[in-house]
Amino acid sequence: MFKINTFILLFSSTFIFSCSPSEEELIMESRKNMQTENYKEAINYLNRVISQNNDNAEAYNIRGIAHLQLLDYSKAKEDFSKSIKIDSTNYKPYYNRGNVHLESKNYENALLDYNTAINLRPNNADLYINRATALFELKQYDAALEDNRFAIKLSPNNHIPYLNSAKTLLQFGSFNKADSLLNLSIKIAPNNGENYYWSGFIKINTDQKEEGCEDLIKAKNRGFQDAIEAIEKFCNE
């Protein structure tokens, strides 16, 4: 959810450090460190960018992502807000700040930021997927379903909106429709444990206990931890 674009480093390390690096070169080094999940080092490079130019919106946005990956939500939100203040036409810091609000369970503010991001970039599937999550948490299930449907149109090979639609339909007790969507999600992402967890949930609740427990075991084997408790509760009797 918090990925940045991949950039190829165009300058050798010797060249970068043998003279005073430019803002662009420092940002490229920060991106290189982001790609290797060396977020603290990325922040060091971005600090240098900002010390050179306090109005570099891109540097604030990337530094905010690094802080978010380090779970420092306060600093992340501050950086995204600074990026927005400098350039309010870029959808990325709104989306990223929405993610901070989402992780902080501040769903109404997340919704506001996702709305702005979608107005600026109306054909990005990730924006609708995350807005649907905020809507789900606010119990606006019909709106969440609509966002996931649109995300599927924009990105039909992304399993997440199928999975999230299925979880939303379960709020209405629509087991058959949810199961159909989970089958599509499993086809796209057969190694995702959560797919099998909810498939097992449906089967156990529709008198298919043996098949449901098989799915829960698949979920456990794919690393979905919630399946362990479900197996103990429903399958070890």
Backbone as numpy.savetxt, mean C-alpha at the origin, in Angstrom:
# Nx Ny Nz CAx CAy CAz Cx Cy Cz
2.85 -0.79 -1.14 2.04 0.41 -1.14 2.88 1.66 -1.14
4.16 1.50 -0.60 4.96 2.70 -0.44 6.18 2.67 -1.34
6.00 2.18 -2.52 7.13 2.08 -3.43 7.35 3.38 -4.19
8.60 3.59 -4.59 8.92 4.71 -5.46 9.44 4.16 -6.77
9.50 5.01 -7.79 9.96 4.56 -9.09 11.42 4.15 -9.03
11.77 3.21 -9.90 13.15 2.75 -9.98 13.94 3.67 -10.89
15.11 4.09 -10.43 15.99 4.92 -11.22 17.36 4.26 -11.32
18.02 4.39 -12.45 19.35 3.85 -12.64 20.36 4.92 -12.29
21.34 4.56 -11.49 22.38 5.51 -11.11 23.27 5.79 -12.30
23.34 7.04 -12.71 24.06 7.40 -13.92 25.48 7.87 -13.67
25.86 8.03 -12.43 27.18 8.55 -12.11 27.89 7.57 -11.19
29.17 7.40 -11.37 29.93 6.52 -10.50 30.11 7.15 -9.13
30.32 6.33 -8.13 30.50 6.85 -6.79 31.71 7.77 -6.72
32.76 7.44 -7.48 33.96 8.28 -7.48 33.64 9.67 -7.95
32.83 9.77 -9.02 32.48 11.09 -9.56 31.63 11.88 -8.56
30.66 11.20 -7.93 29.76 11.90 -7.03 30.50 12.49 -5.85
31.44 11.74 -5.31 32.08 12.20 -4.09 33.40 12.92 -4.33
33.82 13.02 -5.59 35.06 13.74 -5.86 34.83 15.22 -6.05
33.56 15.65 -6.15 33.24 17.06 -6.24 31.92 17.29 -5.54
31.49 18.53 -5.47 30.25 18.83 -4.77 29.07 18.30 -5.56
28.32 17.35 -5.00 27.21 16.76 -5.77 26.04 17.72 -5.92
25.35 17.60 -7.03 24.17 18.42 -7.28 22.96 17.83 -6.57
21.86 18.59 -6.55 20.62 18.08 -5.97 20.18 16.81 -6.68
20.26 16.80 -7.99 19.83 15.65 -8.78 20.64 14.41 -8.42
21.96 14.59 -8.30 22.82 13.45 -7.97 22.53 12.91 -6.57
22.28 13.81 -5.63 21.95 13.38 -4.27 20.62 12.64 -4.24
19.65 13.12 -5.01 18.36 12.44 -5.06 18.51 11.06 -5.68
19.34 10.96 -6.71 19.57 9.65 -7.33 20.21 8.68 -6.33
21.15 9.18 -5.52 21.75 8.33 -4.49 20.71 7.93 -3.44
19.82 8.85 -3.11 18.78 8.52 -2.13 17.86 7.43 -2.67
17.53 7.52 -3.94 16.67 6.50 -4.55 17.36 5.14 -4.56
18.66 5.15 -4.82 19.42 3.90 -4.80 19.32 3.26 -3.42
19.44 4.05 -2.37 19.35 3.52 -1.02 17.92 3.11 -0.67
16.93 3.81 -1.21 15.54 3.40 -0.99 15.29 2.02 -1.58
15.86 1.78 -2.75 15.66 0.49 -3.43 16.26 -0.66 -2.64
17.33 -0.40 -1.89 17.96 -1.44 -1.08 17.47 -1.39 0.36
16.41 -0.61 0.62 15.79 -0.49 1.94 16.74 0.07 3.00
17.71 0.85 2.54 18.62 1.53 3.46 18.07 2.94 3.70
16.97 2.99 4.45 16.19 4.23 4.54 16.92 5.33 5.31
17.67 4.97 6.32 18.38 6.00 7.08 19.44 6.68 6.23
20.13 5.90 5.41 21.13 6.51 4.53 20.46 7.37 3.47
19.31 6.92 2.97 18.54 7.73 2.01 18.18 9.08 2.63
17.77 9.06 3.88 17.42 10.30 4.58 18.63 11.23 4.67
19.81 10.67 4.90 21.02 11.49 4.97 21.24 12.25 3.67
21.07 11.57 2.54 21.24 12.23 1.24 20.17 13.31 1.04
18.95 12.99 1.43 17.85 13.94 1.23 18.01 15.16 2.15
18.56 14.95 3.33 18.86 16.10 4.19 19.83 17.06 3.51
20.78 16.49 2.79 21.75 17.33 2.08 21.08 18.10 0.94
20.13 17.43 0.26 19.38 18.12 -0.79 18.63 19.32 -0.21
17.93 19.07 0.87 17.09 20.11 1.48 17.94 21.25 2.04
19.15 20.90 2.52 20.04 21.97 3.01 20.49 22.87 1.87
20.56 22.30 0.65 20.91 23.09 -0.53 19.71 23.88 -1.06
18.54 23.25 -0.99 17.33 23.86 -1.56 16.14 23.48 -0.69
15.69 24.39 0.12 14.58 24.13 1.04 13.23 24.04 0.34
13.21 24.28 -0.97 11.97 24.23 -1.74 11.93 23.05 -2.71
12.69 22.01 -2.44 12.71 20.83 -3.30 11.59 19.89 -2.86
10.45 19.97 -3.54 9.27 19.18 -3.16 9.52 17.69 -3.28
10.28 17.30 -4.30 10.56 15.88 -4.50 11.36 15.30 -3.33
12.33 16.06 -2.83 13.15 15.57 -1.72 12.30 15.35 -0.47
11.39 16.28 -0.20 10.51 16.11 0.96 9.62 14.88 0.79
9.12 14.67 -0.42 8.24 13.52 -0.65 8.98 12.21 -0.45
10.19 12.10 -1.02 10.96 10.86 -0.87 11.37 10.66 0.58
11.79 11.74 1.26 12.17 11.61 2.66 10.97 11.18 3.50
9.79 11.68 3.15 8.58 11.25 3.84 8.35 9.76 3.69
8.60 9.23 2.49 8.45 7.79 2.27 9.43 7.01 3.13
10.66 7.51 3.21 11.67 6.85 4.05 11.24 6.84 5.52
10.75 7.97 6.00 10.26 8.02 7.39 9.08 7.08 7.59
8.21 7.00 6.58 7.05 6.11 6.68 7.50 4.65 6.77
8.50 4.28 5.97 9.02 2.93 6.02 9.66 2.62 7.37
10.17 3.65 8.03 10.75 3.49 9.36 9.70 3.64 10.46
8.43 3.77 10.05 7.29 3.88 10.97 7.31 5.16 11.81
8.00 6.18 11.31 8.00 7.47 11.98 6.91 8.32 11.32
5.67 8.11 11.75 4.53 8.71 11.07 4.51 10.23 11.20
4.94 10.75 12.33 4.93 12.19 12.54 5.85 12.91 11.55
7.09 12.41 11.42 8.02 13.03 10.48 7.58 12.82 9.04
7.02 11.66 8.75 6.53 11.39 7.40 5.44 12.37 7.01
4.46 12.55 7.89 3.36 13.47 7.60 3.88 14.90 7.43
4.82 15.28 8.25 5.39 16.62 8.15 6.07 16.83 6.80
6.81 15.84 6.34 7.49 15.96 5.04 6.51 16.00 3.88
5.49 15.15 3.92 4.50 15.15 2.84 3.76 16.49 2.80
3.46 17.04 3.97 2.76 18.33 4.02 3.64 19.44 3.45
4.94 19.39 3.72 5.86 20.39 3.16 5.93 20.25 1.64
5.97 19.02 1.16 6.00 18.79 -0.29 4.75 19.36 -0.95
3.59 19.16 -0.32 2.33 19.68 -0.84 2.32 21.20 -0.84
2.85 21.79 0.20 2.88 23.26 0.29 3.72 23.85 -0.84
4.80 23.15 -1.21 5.67 23.64 -2.28 5.05 23.39 -3.65
4.43 22.22 -3.83 3.84 21.86 -5.13 2.53 21.12 -4.88
1.43 21.83 -4.95 0.12 21.24 -4.67 -0.49 20.54 -5.88
0.26 20.48 -7.01 -0.27 19.85 -8.23 0.18 18.40 -8.39
1.03 17.93 -7.50 1.56 16.57 -7.59 0.72 15.66 -6.70
0.20 14.58 -7.26 -0.69 13.70 -6.50 0.06 12.85 -5.47
1.36 12.63 -5.68 2.09 11.66 -4.86 2.12 12.00 -3.37
2.46 13.24 -2.97 2.48 13.49 -1.52 1.10 13.41 -0.87
0.03 13.71 -1.63 -1.32 13.53 -1.07 -1.58 12.04 -0.83
-1.24 11.22 -1.82 -1.40 9.78 -1.68 -0.58 9.25 -0.51
0.67 9.69 -0.43 1.54 9.20 0.63 1.09 9.67 2.01
0.63 10.92 2.09 0.12 11.40 3.38 -1.16 10.65 3.75
-1.96 10.31 2.74 -3.13 9.48 2.98 -2.73 8.13 3.57
-1.61 7.58 3.10 -1.13 6.31 3.64 -0.71 6.44 5.10
-0.12 7.59 5.45 0.23 7.83 6.85 -1.03 7.84 7.70
-2.06 8.56 7.23 -3.32 8.60 7.98 -3.94 7.21 8.07
-3.83 6.43 6.99 -4.39 5.08 6.99 -3.68 4.21 8.02
-2.36 4.26 8.05 -1.60 3.48 9.01 -1.87 3.93 10.44
-2.21 5.22 10.59 -2.49 5.78 11.92 -3.96 5.63 12.31
-4.75 4.96 11.46 -6.18 4.74 11.68 -6.97 6.04 11.71
-6.45 7.05 11.03 -7.15 8.33 10.88 -7.84 8.31 9.52
-8.91 7.54 9.44 -9.48 7.18 8.15 -10.15 8.36 7.43
-10.74 9.26 8.16 -11.40 10.40 7.52 -10.38 11.30 6.84
-9.25 11.57 7.49 -8.21 12.37 6.86 -7.56 11.63 5.70
-7.43 10.32 5.84 -6.92 9.52 4.72 -7.82 9.68 3.51
-9.13 9.62 3.75 -10.09 9.76 2.66 -9.96 11.11 1.96
-9.78 12.17 2.72 -9.62 13.50 2.14 -8.39 13.56 1.24
-7.28 13.01 1.70 -6.06 13.04 0.89 -6.19 12.17 -0.36
-6.81 11.01 -0.23 -7.01 10.16 -1.41 -7.94 10.83 -2.41
-8.95 11.53 -1.93 -9.84 12.24 -2.83 -9.07 13.26 -3.67
-8.19 14.01 -3.01 -7.40 15.02 -3.72 -6.46 14.35 -4.72
-5.81 13.27 -4.29 -4.90 12.56 -5.18 -5.63 12.04 -6.42
-6.83 11.51 -6.24 -7.61 10.99 -7.37 -8.05 12.11 -8.29
-8.38 13.26 -7.75 -8.72 14.40 -8.60 -7.54 14.81 -9.48
-6.33 14.66 -8.95 -5.13 15.01 -9.71 -4.68 13.90 -10.65
-4.95 12.65 -10.29 -4.53 11.50 -11.11 -5.66 10.46 -11.09
-6.67 10.66 -11.96 -7.89 9.85 -11.85 -7.78 8.42 -12.36
-6.67 8.01 -12.95 -6.58 6.67 -13.52 -5.46 5.85 -12.91
-5.23 6.03 -11.61 -4.21 5.27 -10.90 -4.90 4.28 -9.97
-4.71 2.99 -10.23 -5.43 1.95 -9.48 -5.10 1.97 -8.00
-3.83 2.23 -7.65 -3.44 2.21 -6.24 -4.24 3.21 -5.41
-4.56 4.36 -6.01 -5.32 5.37 -5.27 -6.70 4.86 -4.90
-7.34 4.16 -5.83 -8.68 3.63 -5.56 -8.62 2.47 -4.57
-7.58 1.64 -4.67 -7.43 0.52 -3.73 -7.31 1.03 -2.31
-6.46 2.05 -2.12 -6.26 2.56 -0.76 -7.45 3.37 -0.27
-8.10 4.11 -1.19 -9.30 4.83 -0.76 -10.39 3.84 -0.36
-10.47 2.73 -1.08 -11.45 1.70 -0.72 -11.19 1.15 0.68
-9.92 1.04 1.04 -9.58 0.56 2.38 -10.07 1.54 3.44
-9.86 2.84 3.19 -10.35 3.86 4.13 -11.87 3.82 4.22
-12.53 3.67 3.08 -13.99 3.61 3.05 -14.50 2.38 3.80
-13.80 1.26 3.64 -14.17 0.03 4.35 -14.10 0.25 5.85
-13.02 0.86 6.31 -12.85 1.09 7.75 -13.90 2.07 8.28
-14.40 2.94 7.41 -15.46 3.88 7.80 -16.85 3.27 7.61
-16.87 1.97 7.26 -18.11 1.21 7.05 -18.94 1.74 5.89
-18.29 2.38 4.94 -18.96 2.82 3.71 -18.73 1.75 2.64
-19.41 0.62 2.85 -19.09 -0.58 2.09 -19.44 -0.47 0.60
-20.55 0.15 0.28 -20.93 0.27 -1.13 -19.90 1.10 -1.89
-19.45 2.20 -1.28 -18.45 3.04 -1.92 -17.12 2.30 -2.05
-16.78 1.50 -1.04 -15.55 0.70 -1.09 -15.61 -0.29 -2.25
-16.76 -0.94 -2.42 -16.92 -1.88 -3.53 -16.75 -1.19 -4.87
-17.33 0.01 -5.00 -17.24 0.75 -6.25 -15.80 1.10 -6.57
-15.03 1.53 -5.57 -13.62 1.85 -5.80 -12.83 0.62 -6.20
-13.10 -0.51 -5.56 -12.39 -1.74 -5.93 -12.76 -2.20 -7.33
-14.01 -2.05 -7.71 -14.43 -2.41 -9.07 -13.67 -1.58 -10.10
-13.53 -0.29 -9.82 -12.83 0.58 -10.76 -11.34 0.25 -10.79
-10.79 -0.10 -9.64 -9.38 -0.50 -9.59 -9.15 -1.75 -10.43
-10.10 -2.68 -10.40 -9.98 -3.90 -11.21 -9.98 -3.55 -12.70
-10.81 -2.59 -13.10 -10.82 -2.16 -14.51 -9.48 -1.56 -14.90
-8.90 -0.77 -13.99 -7.63 -0.11 -14.29 -6.45 -1.08 -14.24
-6.54 -2.08 -13.34 -5.41 -3.00 -13.14 -5.93 -4.41 -12.92
-6.39 -5.07 -13.98 -7.06 -6.36 -13.83 -6.15 -7.49 -13.34
-4.84 -7.30 -13.40 -3.91 -8.35 -12.94 -3.39 -8.11 -11.54
-3.99 -7.17 -10.84 -3.64 -6.91 -9.44 -4.65 -7.64 -8.57
-4.19 -8.55 -7.73 -5.12 -9.37 -6.96 -5.78 -8.61 -5.81
-5.19 -7.51 -5.37 -5.67 -6.85 -4.14 -7.12 -6.38 -4.23
-7.55 -5.70 -5.31 -8.96 -5.28 -5.32 -9.95 -6.44 -5.37
-9.55 -7.58 -5.94 -10.42 -8.76 -5.90 -10.56 -9.24 -4.45
-9.43 -9.34 -3.75 -9.44 -9.79 -2.36 -10.23 -8.83 -1.49
-9.98 -7.53 -1.65 -10.67 -6.55 -0.81 -12.17 -6.50 -1.11
-12.53 -6.69 -2.38 -13.96 -6.76 -2.72 -14.62 -7.95 -2.04
-13.92 -9.08 -2.04 -14.47 -10.27 -1.39 -14.68 -10.02 0.11
-13.70 -9.41 0.76 -13.82 -9.11 2.20 -14.96 -8.15 2.47
-15.18 -7.22 1.54 -16.29 -6.27 1.70 -17.63 -6.97 1.53
-17.72 -7.85 0.55 -18.97 -8.58 0.31 -19.34 -9.47 1.49
-18.34 -9.93 2.21 -18.62 -10.75 3.39 -19.37 -9.97 4.47
-19.23 -8.63 4.44 -19.98 -7.81 5.39 -21.48 -7.91 5.14
-21.86 -8.24 3.91 -23.27 -8.41 3.55 -23.70 -9.88 3.58
-22.77 -10.77 3.92 -23.09 -12.19 3.90 -23.18 -12.76 2.50
-22.55 -12.10 1.52 -22.60 -12.55 0.12 -21.47 -13.55 -0.13
-21.65 -14.77 0.40 -20.58 -15.76 0.34 -20.25 -16.20 -1.08
-21.25 -16.41 -1.91 -21.00 -16.91 -3.26 -20.23 -15.89 -4.10
-20.65 -14.63 -4.05 -19.94 -13.60 -4.81 -18.53 -13.40 -4.29
-18.39 -13.43 -2.97 -17.06 -13.27 -2.38 -16.15 -14.43 -2.78
-16.69 -15.63 -2.79 -15.90 -16.81 -3.15 -15.43 -16.73 -4.60
-16.28 -16.24 -5.49 -15.91 -16.10 -6.90 -14.74 -15.13 -7.06
-14.80 -14.03 -6.31 -13.72 -13.05 -6.38 -12.43 -13.60 -5.78
-12.56 -14.37 -4.71 -11.36 -14.98 -4.12 -10.71 -15.96 -5.08
-11.51 -16.70 -5.83 -10.95 -17.61 -6.83 -10.13 -16.86 -7.86
-10.61 -15.68 -8.26 -9.85 -14.85 -9.20 -8.57 -14.34 -8.56
-8.67 -13.94 -7.30 -7.49 -13.45 -6.58 -6.45 -14.56 -6.44
-6.90 -15.77 -6.14 -5.99 -16.92 -6.01 -5.32 -17.23 -7.33
-6.07 -17.11 -8.41 -5.51 -17.38 -9.74 -4.38 -16.41 -10.05
-4.55 -15.14 -9.65 -3.53 -14.12 -9.92 -2.37 -14.24 -8.95
-2.67 -14.51 -7.67 -1.64 -14.56 -6.62 -1.76 -15.84 -5.83
-1.33 -16.99 -6.39 -1.54 -18.28 -5.72 -0.72 -18.46 -4.45
0.26 -17.61 -4.21 1.09 -17.74 -3.01 0.70 -16.76 -1.92
-0.40 -16.05 -2.10 -0.86 -15.11 -1.08 -1.73 -15.85 -0.07
-1.25 -15.90 1.17 -1.95 -16.67 2.19 -3.31 -16.14 2.56
-3.49 -14.82 2.51 -4.77 -14.25 2.93 -5.89 -14.70 2.02
-5.62 -14.91 0.74 -6.64 -15.44 -0.17 -7.24 -16.74 0.37
-6.37 -17.64 0.78 -6.83 -18.95 1.26 -7.51 -18.84 2.62
-7.06 -17.90 3.43 -7.69 -17.71 4.74 -9.17 -17.39 4.57
-9.47 -16.42 3.72 -10.87 -16.03 3.55 -11.66 -17.07 2.77
-11.00 -17.78 1.87 -11.67 -18.89 1.20 -12.03 -19.97 2.21
-11.12 -20.25 3.15 -11.42 -21.20 4.21 -12.54 -20.72 5.11
-12.54 -19.41 5.40 -13.60 -18.83 6.23 -14.97 -19.06 5.59
-15.05 -18.83 4.28 -16.32 -19.01 3.58 -16.76 -20.47 3.63
-15.84 -21.37 3.35 -16.20 -22.79 3.31 -16.67 -23.29 4.68
-15.98 -22.88 5.73 -16.37 -23.32 7.08 -17.75 -22.79 7.44
-18.07 -21.60 6.97 -19.38 -21.00 7.25 -20.47 -21.43 6.28
-20.13 -22.30 5.33 -21.14 -22.83 4.41 -21.09 -24.36 4.42
-20.82 -24.91 5.61 -20.87 -26.36 5.83 -19.91 -27.15 4.94
-18.72 -26.60 4.70 -17.67 -27.31 3.96 -16.40 -27.31 4.82
-16.53 -27.86 6.01 -15.47 -27.75 7.01 -14.16 -28.38 6.53
-14.21 -29.54 5.94 -12.97 -30.22 5.53 -12.22 -29.39 4.49
-12.96 -28.91 3.47 -12.32 -28.08 2.44 -11.83 -26.76 3.03
-12.62 -26.22 3.98 -12.23 -24.97 4.61 -10.95 -25.11 5.40
-10.81 -26.20 6.12 -9.59 -26.43 6.89 -8.39 -26.63 5.97
-8.61 -27.25 4.84 -7.52 -27.39 3.86 -7.04 -26.02 3.39
-7.99 -25.12 3.17 -7.60 -23.76 2.76 -6.87 -23.03 3.88
-7.32 -23.21 5.11 -6.65 -22.56 6.24 -5.21 -23.06 6.38
-5.00 -24.33 6.14 -3.65 -24.89 6.20 -2.79 -24.27 5.10
-3.38 -24.08 3.91 -2.66 -23.42 2.83 -2.29 -21.99 3.21
-3.22 -21.32 3.88 -2.96 -19.96 4.33 -1.80 -19.94 5.32
-1.83 -20.87 6.28 -0.75 -20.97 7.26 0.58 -21.25 6.58
0.60 -22.18 5.64 1.84 -22.54 4.96 2.40 -21.41 4.11
1.54 -20.44 3.78 1.99 -19.28 3.01 2.24 -18.07 3.91
2.30 -18.32 5.20 2.74 -17.30 6.13 1.68 -16.37 6.67
0.39 -16.68 6.47 -0.66 -15.82 7.00 -0.96 -16.24 8.44
-0.51 -15.44 9.38 -0.49 -15.84 10.79 -1.88 -16.03 11.39
-2.88 -15.27 10.93 -4.23 -15.41 11.48 -4.79 -16.81 11.28
-4.24 -17.52 10.30 -4.74 -18.87 10.01 -4.45 -19.83 11.16
-3.39 -19.57 11.91 -3.01 -20.50 13.00 -4.12 -20.58 14.04
-4.61 -19.43 14.47 -5.69 -19.41 15.46 -6.97 -20.03 14.90
-7.25 -19.75 13.63 -8.47 -20.30 13.01 -8.40 -21.82 12.93
-7.23 -22.36 12.63 -7.07 -23.82 12.57 -7.31 -24.43 13.95
-6.74 -23.81 14.97 -6.93 -24.31 16.33 -8.40 -24.27 16.74
-9.10 -23.24 16.28 -10.50 -23.06 16.69 -11.45 -23.99 15.94
-11.22 -24.15 14.63 -12.20 -24.86 13.80 -11.76 -26.25 13.35
-10.46 -26.53 13.35 -10.00 -27.74 12.67 -9.34 -28.76 13.61
-9.08 -28.39 14.83 -8.41 -29.33 15.76 -9.37 -29.88 16.80
-10.59 -30.10 16.39 -11.60 -30.64 17.31 -11.58 -32.16 17.31
